């Protein structure tokens, strides 16, 4: 490897002001090889550690994050632009998910014993898969990482963590947290990797399972790298998540929740609301109230306490949303928000005013392709059947939400939705007791819940005959 490759670095450009917030050297091929050898050796010993001891270490790691809430929150804001008023909430979510997965580990990993058969001892044991490679995104750098790291460690695996180049400090905090908690050396390591070296690790099957959260295009590259290796993959690849507001919905409640569901984190949420279908009897009132509430957002530096809408992660991401909006307008859509109301909305920057579009249809990119930004389209529908057809008219399927007072109807409609999670009267939330999964191009596999342990372990059957 030449000198240029050895000294290659990754720069974190803050969307707040375009400054370089962090700089880290990329791992060399030698670094990677040594980390994999150490990870393999450490995993064999860690597997022998009791689940109770693993749990104690994981709990201490959670406490590390809680004790440094303000510091970590400010770093998240600088790295990816979320308003400081909200960044600390990610630590709450990390703690909730981690503690739940810790609490169910004994049950999830317990031997499965079939009906007793005389003369035999039979059971199925869950063995760790070995080394888990977690490739984390930037939009929720703690929450997405904890989904795989905690259950992987609790199951007896070692973990190589590749944080996003946009949020490298979050990956390093995981290392600091578990080091302070007493995790043996090598069980969890952080590697700042190039795309090429990430693909090489996968292609060479140097690890045993890959947990990836990111775009569909990036997920396809992961699958291509893994082709022929039989490597296990867990892929969460995005969404174009719909909401349906039925005629019996609580209008004020639905509006408030769906505004937050679409625009929290500047719309940069995998399960954020990107398209809304409203019963024609409520449509006019819904749009009027919805637009009025969106106008209340404060687009400004995310370091200010009263900012409610920060910049997008980078200018290119904002430009994609600008393009979707302008194309929709050219095709007949109506923009309900005058961007001039937001003084900090500026072309050639990541600062983008929120937008609500009506008179939209599914021929438009904004209703078809993932936006991952502060824009939402709203359509009127005549009935449940039309709403279902439109909600399912997507090549993505992460979540879908139904806004109604009728529980039985929501469940019946949910059975017909092509999605990983069905919500009623809420959205944009992960319950750690439920499997987080998707269909279609959203990916494959499941994290959280008892099922989250299944992909991080392999079944070993014991069939013991006594003589």
LOKE-655103 format. One record per residue (C-alpha): residue in one letter; x, y, z. Coordinates in steps of 0.2 Angstrom, whole numbers, plus 5000, padded with zeros to 4 digits. Last residue first. Example, Ala and Ser with C-alpha at 12.3 -4.5 7.8 and 13.67 -1.06 7.14 Angstrom:
r->S, u->5068, v->4995, w->5036
r->A, u->5062, v->4978, w->5039
end
This chain:
r->X, u->4863, v->4770, w->5134
r->X, u->4858, v->4789, w->5133
r->X, u->4855, v->4797, w->5116
r->X, u->4859, v->4815, w->5114
r->X, u->4852, v->4826, w->5100
r->X, u->4859, v->4843, w->5102
r->X, u->4854, v->4856, w->5088
r->X, u->4864, v->4871, w->5085
r->X, u->4855, v->4887, w->5079
r->X, u->4865, v->4902, w->5074
r->X, u->4864, v->4919, w->5083
r->X, u->4864, v->4937, w->5077
r->X, u->4849, v->4934, w->5065
r->X, u->4839, v->4927, w->5079
r->X, u->4843, v->4940, w->5092
r->X, u->4832, v->4954, w->5084
r->X, u->4818, v->4942, w->5084
r->X, u->4816, v->4944, w->5103
r->X, u->4812, v->4962, w->5100
r->X, u->4825, v->4974, w->5091
r->X, u->4832, v->4971, w->5074
r->X, u->4825, v->4962, w->5059
r->X, u->4831, v->4955, w->5042
r->X, u->4828, v->4961, w->5025
r->X, u->4828, v->4977, w->5015
r->X, u->4817, v->4993, w->5012
r->X, u->4817, v->4987, w->4994
r->X, u->4801, v->4976, w->4997
r->X, u->4798, v->4973, w->5015
r->X, u->4804, v->4981, w->5031
r->X, u->4809, v->4976, w->5049
r->X, u->4810, v->4983, w->5067
r->X, u->4803, v->4968, w->5077
r->X, u->4793, v->4974, w->5092
r->X, u->4798, v->4975, w->5110
r->X, u->4810, v->4989, w->5106
r->X, u->4796, v->5000, w->5101
r->X, u->4803, v->5011, w->5087
r->X, u->4794, v->5028, w->5083
r->X, u->4791, v->5038, w->5068
r->X, u->4772, v->5037, w->5069
r->X, u->4757, v->5037, w->5080
r->X, u->4738, v->5036, w->5079
r->X, u->4738, v->5018, w->5073
r->X, u->4755, v->5011, w->5067
r->X, u->4758, v->4996, w->5056
r->X, u->4777, v->4991, w->5055
r->X, u->4786, v->4981, w->5041
r->X, u->4775, v->4987, w->5027
r->X, u->4764, v->4980, w->5013
r->X, u->4747, v->4985, w->5020
r->X, u->4733, v->4973, w->5019
r->X, u->4734, v->4966, w->5037
r->X, u->4735, v->4984, w->5043
r->X, u->4718, v->4988, w->5035
r->X, u->4710, v->4975, w->5047
r->X, u->4720, v->4981, w->5062
r->X, u->4715, v->4999, w->5059
r->X, u->4697, v->4994, w->5056
r->X, u->4697, v->4985, w->5073
r->X, u->4705, v->4999, w->5082
r->X, u->4692, v->5012, w->5075
r->X, u->4696, v->5029, w->5082
r->X, u->4707, v->5033, w->5066
r->X, u->4724, v->5038, w->5060
r->X, u->4733, v->5024, w->5051
r->X, u->4752, v->5024, w->5050
r->X, u->4763, v->5015, w->5038
r->X, u->4781, v->5009, w->5041
r->X, u->4796, v->5002, w->5032
r->X, u->4789, v->4997, w->5015
r->X, u->4798, v->5003, w->4999
r->X, u->4794, v->5000, w->4981
r->X, u->4779, v->5010, w->4983
r->X, u->4760, v->5010, w->4978
r->X, u->4755, v->5001, w->4994
r->X, u->4749, v->5017, w->5002
r->X, u->4740, v->5022, w->4986
r->X, u->4730, v->5006, w->4985
r->X, u->4726, v->5006, w->5003
r->X, u->4720, v->5024, w->5003
r->X, u->4709, v->5020, w->4988
r->X, u->4701, v->5005, w->4997
r->X, u->4699, v->5015, w->5013
r->X, u->4688, v->5028, w->5005
r->X, u->4688, v->5044, w->4994
r->X, u->4706, v->5050, w->4995
r->X, u->4713, v->5068, w->4996
r->X, u->4732, v->5069, w->4994
r->X, u->4746, v->5077, w->5004
r->X, u->4764, v->5078, w->4999
r->X, u->4778, v->5081, w->5012
r->X, u->4794, v->5090, w->5012
r->X, u->4808, v->5093, w->5025
r->X, u->4820, v->5080, w->5019
r->X, u->4823, v->5061, w->5016
r->X, u->4815, v->5063, w->4999
r->X, u->4813, v->5044, w->4996
r->X, u->4806, v->5042, w->4978
r->X, u->4787, v->5040, w->4974
r->X, u->4777, v->5055, w->4980
r->X, u->4791, v->5068, w->4978
r->X, u->4796, v->5060, w->4962
r->X, u->4779, v->5064, w->4954
r->X, u->4768, v->5052, w->4944
r->X, u->4761, v->5047, w->4960
r->X, u->4750, v->5062, w->4962
r->X, u->4751, v->5080, w->4970
r->X, u->4738, v->5093, w->4970
r->X, u->4745, v->5098, w->4987
r->X, u->4763, v->5101, w->4993
r->X, u->4769, v->5105, w->5010
r->X, u->4787, v->5113, w->5012
r->X, u->4799, v->5115, w->5026
r->X, u->4813, v->5129, w->5022
r->X, u->4830, v->5122, w->5018
r->X, u->4847, v->5126, w->5026
r->X, u->4860, v->5114, w->5019
r->X, u->4867, v->5129, w->5008
r->X, u->4868, v->5132, w->4990
r->X, u->4851, v->5141, w->4990
r->X, u->4846, v->5149, w->5006
r->X, u->4832, v->5147, w->5019
r->X, u->4838, v->5157, w->5034
r->X, u->4825, v->5170, w->5032
r->X, u->4811, v->5157, w->5033
r->X, u->4794, v->5166, w->5027
r->X, u->4802, v->5168, w->5010
r->X, u->4800, v->5149, w->5008
r->X, u->4781, v->5153, w->5005
r->X, u->4773, v->5137, w->5011
r->X, u->4758, v->5129, w->5002
r->X, u->4767, v->5123, w->4986
r->X, u->4754, v->5118, w->4973
r->X, u->4758, v->5103, w->4962
r->X, u->4755, v->5104, w->4943
r->X, u->4770, v->5095, w->4935
r->X, u->4781, v->5110, w->4936
r->X, u->4777, v->5111, w->4954
r->X, u->4782, v->5093, w->4957
r->X, u->4799, v->5096, w->4947
r->X, u->4802, v->5111, w->4959
r->X, u->4799, v->5101, w->4974
r->X, u->4809, v->5086, w->4969
r->X, u->4824, v->5097, w->4964
r->X, u->4823, v->5106, w->4981
r->X, u->4823, v->5090, w->4990
r->X, u->4839, v->5084, w->4980
r->X, u->4847, v->5101, w->4983
r->X, u->4845, v->5099, w->5002
r->X, u->4854, v->5082, w->5001
r->X, u->4868, v->5090, w->4990
r->X, u->4870, v->5104, w->5003
r->X, u->4874, v->5093, w->5017
r->X, u->4866, v->5085, w->5033
r->X, u->4850, v->5096, w->5032
r->X, u->4850, v->5112, w->5042
r->X, u->4840, v->5113, w->5058
r->X, u->4822, v->5115, w->5061
r->X, u->4815, v->5118, w->5079
r->X, u->4828, v->5132, w->5084
r->X, u->4823, v->5139, w->5101
r->X, u->4839, v->5134, w->5110
r->X, u->4851, v->5140, w->5096
r->X, u->4865, v->5127, w->5092
r->X, u->4854, v->5121, w->5077
r->X, u->4857, v->5137, w->5068
r->X, u->4841, v->5143, w->5061
r->X, u->4824, v->5137, w->5054
r->X, u->4810, v->5140, w->5067
r->X, u->4795, v->5130, w->5063
r->X, u->4778, v->5139, w->5065
r->X, u->4774, v->5139, w->5047
r->X, u->4772, v->5120, w->5048
r->X, u->4758, v->5123, w->5060
r->X, u->4748, v->5133, w->5048
r->X, u->4751, v->5121, w->5034
r->X, u->4744, v->5107, w->5044
r->X, u->4728, v->5117, w->5050
r->X, u->4723, v->5122, w->5032
r->X, u->4728, v->5105, w->5025
r->X, u->4717, v->5095, w->5038
r->X, u->4703, v->5107, w->5036
r->X, u->4702, v->5105, w->5017
r->X, u->4705, v->5086, w->5018
r->X, u->4693, v->5081, w->5032
r->X, u->4678, v->5074, w->5021
r->X, u->4690, v->5069, w->5007
r->X, u->4698, v->5057, w->5018
r->X, u->4717, v->5061, w->5020
r->X, u->4732, v->5053, w->5012
r->X, u->4749, v->5059, w->5018
r->X, u->4766, v->5056, w->5010
r->X, u->4784, v->5057, w->5017
r->X, u->4781, v->5053, w->5035
r->X, u->4798, v->5049, w->5044
r->X, u->4802, v->5031, w->5046
r->X, u->4820, v->5032, w->5039
r->X, u->4821, v->5049, w->5047
r->X, u->4829, v->5064, w->5039
r->X, u->4814, v->5075, w->5038
r->X, u->4823, v->5090, w->5046
r->X, u->4826, v->5079, w->5061
r->X, u->4807, v->5080, w->5065
r->X, u->4798, v->5087, w->5049
r->X, u->4786, v->5073, w->5044
r->X, u->4782, v->5064, w->5060
r->X, u->4781, v->5081, w->5069
r->X, u->4768, v->5088, w->5057
r->X, u->4760, v->5071, w->5057
r->X, u->4758, v->5072, w->5076
r->X, u->4750, v->5089, w->5076
r->X, u->4739, v->5086, w->5062
r->X, u->4732, v->5069, w->5069
r->X, u->4729, v->5077, w->5086
r->X, u->4719, v->5091, w->5079
r->X, u->4709, v->5080, w->5067
r->X, u->4704, v->5066, w->5079
r->X, u->4701, v->5053, w->5065
r->X, u->4684, v->5047, w->5060
r->X, u->4686, v->5052, w->5042
r->X, u->4702, v->5042, w->5040
r->X, u->4719, v->5050, w->5040
r->X, u->4731, v->5038, w->5031
r->X, u->4750, v->5040, w->5033
r->X, u->4763, v->5034, w->5021
r->X, u->4782, v->5030, w->5023
r->X, u->4793, v->5032, w->5009
r->X, u->4806, v->5021, w->5017
r->X, u->4825, v->5017, w->5019
r->X, u->4837, v->5003, w->5017
r->X, u->4837, v->4993, w->5033
r->X, u->4848, v->4978, w->5029
r->X, u->4853, v->4963, w->5040
r->X, u->4865, v->4952, w->5030
r->X, u->4872, v->4935, w->5034
r->X, u->4887, v->4930, w->5023
r->X, u->4885, v->4916, w->5011
r->X, u->4900, v->4922, w->5002
r->X, u->4894, v->4920, w->4984
r->X, u->4888, v->4938, w->4983
r->X, u->4893, v->4948, w->4999
r->X, u->4900, v->4963, w->4989
r->X, u->4885, v->4963, w->4978
r->X, u->4874, v->4963, w->4993
r->X, u->4883, v->4978, w->5001
r->X, u->4882, v->4987, w->4985
r->X, u->4864, v->4984, w->4984
r->X, u->4862, v->4991, w->5002
r->X, u->4871, v->5007, w->4996
r->X, u->4859, v->5010, w->4982
r->X, u->4844, v->5006, w->4994
r->X, u->4851, v->5019, w->5006
r->X, u->4857, v->5016, w->5024
r->X, u->4857, v->5005, w->5038
r->X, u->4868, v->4989, w->5038
r->X, u->4871, v->4975, w->5050
r->X, u->4884, v->4963, w->5043
r->X, u->4886, v->4945, w->5049
r->X, u->4901, v->4933, w->5050
r->X, u->4916, v->4944, w->5047
r->X, u->4931, v->4942, w->5036
r->X, u->4920, v->4935, w->5022
r->X, u->4932, v->4941, w->5009
r->X, u->4919, v->4951, w->5000
r->X, u->4912, v->4959, w->5016
r->X, u->4929, v->4965, w->5022
r->X, u->4933, v->4971, w->5004
r->X, u->4917, v->4981, w->5003
r->X, u->4921, v->4990, w->5019
r->X, u->4939, v->4993, w->5012
r->X, u->4932, v->5001, w->4996
r->X, u->4919, v->5011, w->5006
r->X, u->4933, v->5018, w->5016
r->X, u->4934, v->5013, w->5034
r->X, u->4935, v->5022, w->5051
r->X, u->4935, v->5007, w->5062
r->X, u->4928, v->5006, w->5080
r->X, u->4931, v->4990, w->5090
r->X, u->4921, v->4980, w->5102
r->X, u->4927, v->4963, w->5109
r->X, u->4945, v->4968, w->5106
r->X, u->4949, v->4972, w->5124
r->X, u->4938, v->4965, w->5137
r->X, u->4922, v->4975, w->5141
r->X, u->4925, v->4984, w->5158
r->X, u->4912, v->4997, w->5158
r->X, u->4924, v->5011, w->5155
r->X, u->4930, v->5002, w->5139
r->X, u->4912, v->4999, w->5134
r->X, u->4908, v->5018, w->5135
r->X, u->4924, v->5023, w->5127
r->X, u->4921, v->5012, w->5112
r->X, u->4903, v->5017, w->5110
r->X, u->4909, v->5035, w->5111
r->X, u->4921, v->5032, w->5097
r->X, u->4906, v->5027, w->5086
r->X, u->4897, v->5043, w->5090
r->X, u->4913, v->5054, w->5087
r->X, u->4913, v->5048, w->5069
r->X, u->4896, v->5056, w->5064
r->X, u->4898, v->5061, w->5046
r->X, u->4910, v->5048, w->5041
r->X, u->4897, v->5036, w->5047
r->X, u->4902, v->5024, w->5060
r->X, u->4910, v->5007, w->5056
r->X, u->4909, v->4996, w->5071
r->X, u->4917, v->4979, w->5072
r->X, u->4908, v->4968, w->5085
r->X, u->4912, v->4953, w->5095
r->X, u->4898, v->4940, w->5097
r->X, u->4892, v->4933, w->5114
r->X, u->4873, v->4935, w->5112
r->X, u->4873, v->4950, w->5123
r->X, u->4887, v->4958, w->5112
r->X, u->4876, v->4956, w->5096
r->X, u->4860, v->4962, w->5106
r->X, u->4869, v->4978, w->5111
r->X, u->4878, v->4982, w->5095
r->X, u->4863, v->4979, w->5083
r->X, u->4850, v->4991, w->5088
r->X, u->4863, v->5002, w->5098
r->X, u->4870, v->5008, w->5081
r->X, u->4854, v->5014, w->5074
r->X, u->4850, v->5024, w->5090
r->X, u->4867, v->5031, w->5092
r->X, u->4870, v->5038, w->5075
r->X, u->4852, v->5043, w->5071
r->X, u->4855, v->5052, w->5054
r->X, u->4873, v->5047, w->5052
r->X, u->4872, v->5029, w->5047
r->X, u->4880, v->5014, w->5055
r->X, u->4889, v->4999, w->5047
r->X, u->4889, v->4986, w->5060
r->X, u->4901, v->4971, w->5057
r->X, u->4897, v->4956, w->5068
r->X, u->4910, v->4944, w->5072
r->X, u->4905, v->4926, w->5078
r->X, u->4888, v->4920, w->5074
r->X, u->4884, v->4918, w->5092
r->X, u->4877, v->4901, w->5097
r->X, u->4858, v->4898, w->5101
r->X, u->4855, v->4881, w->5108
r->X, u->4842, v->4869, w->5102
r->X, u->4837, v->4854, w->5113
r->X, u->4836, v->4835, w->5115
r->X, u->4841, v->4823, w->5128
r->X, u->4836, v->4806, w->5123
r->X, u->4831, v->4790, w->5131
r->X, u->4812, v->4794, w->5133
r->X, u->4807, v->4809, w->5123
r->X, u->4802, v->4825, w->5131
r->X, u->4793, v->4838, w->5121
r->X, u->4805, v->4850, w->5113
r->X, u->4818, v->4861, w->5122
r->X, u->4823, v->4878, w->5116
r->X, u->4839, v->4883, w->5125
r->X, u->4838, v->4901, w->5132
r->X, u->4845, v->4915, w->5121
r->X, u->4829, v->4925, w->5119
r->X, u->4824, v->4922, w->5137
r->X, u->4841, v->4927, w->5145
r->X, u->4842, v->4941, w->5133
r->X, u->4825, v->4949, w->5137
r->X, u->4831, v->4962, w->5149
r->X, u->4847, v->4967, w->5139
r->X, u->4837, v->4970, w->5124
r->X, u->4825, v->4981, w->5134
r->X, u->4839, v->4990, w->5142
r->X, u->4848, v->4994, w->5126
r->X, u->4832, v->5000, w->5118
r->X, u->4827, v->5012, w->5131
r->X, u->4845, v->5018, w->5134
r->X, u->4847, v->5022, w->5116
r->X, u->4831, v->5031, w->5115
r->X, u->4835, v->5042, w->5130
r->X, u->4852, v->5046, w->5122
r->X, u->4843, v->5051, w->5106
r->X, u->4833, v->5063, w->5116
r->X, u->4849, v->5073, w->5119
r->X, u->4849, v->5079, w->5101
r->X, u->4832, v->5088, w->5102
r->X, u->4835, v->5105, w->5109
r->X, u->4852, v->5105, w->5101
r->X, u->4843, v->5106, w->5084
r->X, u->4850, v->5092, w->5073
r->X, u->4864, v->5097, w->5061
r->X, u->4874, v->5081, w->5057
r->X, u->4891, v->5083, w->5066
r->X, u->4888, v->5099, w->5076
r->X, u->4872, v->5093, w->5083
r->X, u->4878, v->5076, w->5087
r->X, u->4893, v->5084, w->5096
r->X, u->4881, v->5095, w->5106
r->X, u->4871, v->5080, w->5111
r->X, u->4886, v->5070, w->5116
r->X, u->4892, v->5083, w->5128
r->X, u->4875, v->5086, w->5136
r->X, u->4871, v->5068, w->5138
r->X, u->4888, v->5063, w->5146
r->X, u->4881, v->5053, w->5161
r->X, u->4868, v->5045, w->5151
r->X, u->4880, v->5039, w->5138
r->X, u->4891, v->5031, w->5152
r->X, u->4876, v->5024, w->5160
r->X, u->4872, v->5014, w->5144
r->X, u->4890, v->5007, w->5145
r->X, u->4887, v->5002, w->5163
r->X, u->4871, v->4992, w->5158
r->X, u->4881, v->4983, w->5144
r->X, u->4894, v->4977, w->5156
r->X, u->4881, v->4971, w->5169
r->X, u->4872, v->4962, w->5155
r->X, u->4888, v->4953, w->5149
r->X, u->4890, v->4947, w->5166
r->X, u->4873, v->4941, w->5168
r->X, u->4874, v->4932, w->5151
r->X, u->4889, v->4923, w->5157
r->X, u->4906, v->4925, w->5148
r->X, u->4912, v->4910, w->5138
r->X, u->4907, v->4919, w->5122
r->X, u->4918, v->4933, w->5127
r->X, u->4933, v->4921, w->5126
r->X, u->4930, v->4916, w->5108
r->X, u->4925, v->4934, w->5103
r->X, u->4942, v->4941, w->5109
r->X, u->4952, v->4929, w->5097
r->X, u->4941, v->4934, w->5082
r->X, u->4941, v->4952, w->5086
r->X, u->4960, v->4952, w->5088
r->X, u->4962, v->4944, w->5071
r->X, u->4949, v->4956, w->5063
r->X, u->4957, v->4971, w->5071
r->X, u->4975, v->4966, w->5065
r->X, u->4969, v->4964, w->5047
r->X, u->4960, v->4980, w->5047
r->X, u->4975, v->4990, w->5054
r->X, u->4986, v->4982, w->5040
r->X, u->4973, v->4986, w->5027
r->X, u->4974, v->5004, w->5033
r->X, u->4961, v->5012, w->5044
r->X, u->4956, v->5029, w->5038
r->X, u->4963, v->5043, w->5048
r->X, u->4950, v->5054, w->5057
r->X, u->4946, v->5073, w->5055
r->X, u->4932, v->5081, w->5065
r->X, u->4922, v->5097, w->5064
r->X, u->4928, v->5104, w->5047
r->X, u->4918, v->5120, w->5045
r->X, u->4903, v->5121, w->5033
r->X, u->4894, v->5132, w->5045
r->X, u->4880, v->5121, w->5053
r->X, u->4881, v->5107, w->5041
r->X, u->4898, v->5102, w->5049
r->X, u->4910, v->5094, w->5037
r->X, u->4917, v->5078, w->5045
r->X, u->4933, v->5074, w->5036
r->X, u->4940, v->5057, w->5032
r->X, u->4959, v->5054, w->5031
r->X, u->4971, v->5044, w->5020
r->X, u->4988, v->5042, w->5027
r->X, u->4991, v->5024, w->5022
r->X, u->4983, v->5027, w->5005
r->X, u->4994, v->5041, w->5001
r->X, u->5010, v->5032, w->5007
r->X, u->5007, v->5017, w->4995
r->X, u->5000, v->5000, w->5000
end
